[in-house]
Amino acid sequence: MNDLDIKKIREKLGISQEQLAEMVGVHPRTVQNWESGSTIPKSKHAILRDLVLKPQRYAGGGEQTNVNGNNINGNNVTINPADMDKLLEILSMKEASLVKAQEHIDKLLEIIGNLTKGNNNG
């Protein structure tokens, strides 16, 4: 299960799964999977973080200085700064976790490579 609640983010922004998928550049089924607990790729974390911080940028209204305004459906949306900070913290922790996991994978691959070389020479 993801620490990041994509459904909650989507609902706060007042957008559909299809609209979020378009904003993030994925298939709507991918958003459904994320909401069901599938892992969110590290490459999408920055987009999601930016979407939370600057929802108007994705609404086609250009960059704005506040986080209150109309979303792409024309509905007024207000993002609680405390929620935003928490989401950013969670995204940051997820990114750090993924980086650490990749480091472990790289080390394991190196060990496997060294073992394979040893078996070929012996």
Secondary structure, DSSP 8 states (H G I E B T S, - for coil): --SS-HHHHHHHHT--HHHHHHHHTS-HHHHHHHHTT----HHHHHHHHHHHH-HHHHTTS---SSSEEE-TTS-EEE--HHHHHHHHHHHHHHHHHHHHHHHHHHHHHHHHHHHHHHHHH-
